Amino acid sequence: MSVVVALDWTPNTNHTGLYIAKARGFYKDEGLDVKLVSPHVNNYKTTPANRVALKEALFAICPSESVISYHTHNGTKPQIRAVATILSTSTSAIVTLDSSGIDRPAKLEGKLYASYGARYEGRIVQQMIIDDGGKGDFVESTPPMLGIWNTLLEGKADATWVFMGWEGIEAEMRGVKLNVFKLEDSQVPYGYSPLLVTHPDTIEGSPDMVRKFLNATSRGYKLAAEHPEEAARIFLEAVQAEHVDCPLPEPLDASMVVKSHLYTAQHLLDGQGRWGHQELKAWDAFLDWLSDRGLLTKKCQSREQPDTANFTSLDGLRQGDVGDTIPRNSVDSSSLFTNDLLPPSN
């Protein structure tokens, strides 16, 4: 069976288990022919979550905010559901250049933040600034998705959101010192990210296929967790083989990939040695925080000029044009994810 997986970014060590599962024949063992699609093939014109919603891909990688958004948008978007978390603990953070002097969230006041344009992103950053004593006024720009990190390195933005296991490792290897604002340090119980998601119709109609896919994927990530240096070698070879027809914008740096694997390996399995398992309390905590801070609201963001009552701009969201409040008790956390399709031994 052919299976398309839409990645959230160009290949990096958050994706390593997928590439290992393909290279080592784990998917083939399950009767699956898996294709991993990097967003650089169309310069990120379609989000990975939307590819699943449109049934252009059977699986995608996205953050928990995307899952929440598809379950709470009052338009006609189909839902998506998380079937595994790739990382058991958070490795993401807001970062600034050490040389900028912006060494705490409050100092982002009035600064330029390079945004991915996500529904909750700017308001989460805004709340971190407010909770640190600022007013929450900053400029949220939306440069081309795959160039966001470079805007910070080139001094064209003051801050952005990264994975410390990837961009953080790159900065370290380039001798670029960063100020790192972890969300948990600002008492933000951030949700799982990234996640593997699929369409509810796929779960209902092809549960055995989903189980086979997750079984093979779990084997790949467990190998990465237990043998990170071997995983780095497999990953590098697999990425090159997978993307012959559409080479990456920039080749991977082998030494960085090794160092990144050593970092990421520590975050792949939970305290019981399981990959992919999600806790209801983690989803509840993030949703509770969004609700308590007034961020659980109906309007969605638009990078373009909004043309319906359901959408607003990123500036509009930060300035309070958010639509009606979504009652917290109307969002059932258990409907957003399932562990039921993970390997029983996982």
Number of C-alpha atoms within 10 A of each C-alpha: 9 9 17 18 23 27 25 24 19 18 21 20 25 26 21 28 25 27 28 28 26 23 19 15 16 21 24 16 13 15 14 18 15 18 17 21 21 22 20 19 15 8 11 16 11 11 18 26 29 20 19 26 24 13 16 14 22 20 29 27 27 25 19 23 20 25 19 22 21 20 18 19 18 14 14 7 14 16 22 27 29 28 26 27 27 27 24 23 17 18 20 22 19 20 27 27 20 13 11 12 10 20 17 15 27 20 16 24 19 15 15 18 27 26 22 19 18 18 21 22 17 24 22 18 22 22 23 25 22 16 15 15 13 17 15 24 17 19 20 23 18 16 17 14 17 15 11 22 18 15 17 19 15 9 12 14 23 21 29 21 22 17 18 22 22 22 19 21 19 17 15 14 13 10 9 14 15 19 19 23 18 20 18 12 11 14 11 16 19 22 20 24 22 25 27 25 30 27 24 18 15 18 18 10 11 11 15 13 18 20 19 20 26 22 21 24 28 25 21 26 28 20 18 26 24 15 14 24 18 13 26 24 15 19 29 22 13 19 22 15 13 17 16 9 9 12 15 16 10 7 10 14 10 13 11 18 24 20 19 24 28 21 19 24 24 16 19 23 24 15 8 8 11 17 27 24 23 23 14 13 11 15 21 18 16 19 23 17 17 20 17 11 12 15 22 24 23 18 26 24 20 19 14 10 10 13 9 9 10 16 24 21 20 27 17 14 22 23 12 11 17 22 16 10 13 17 10 17 9 8 16 12 18 13 12 21 24 18 16 12 18 22 20 9 6 16
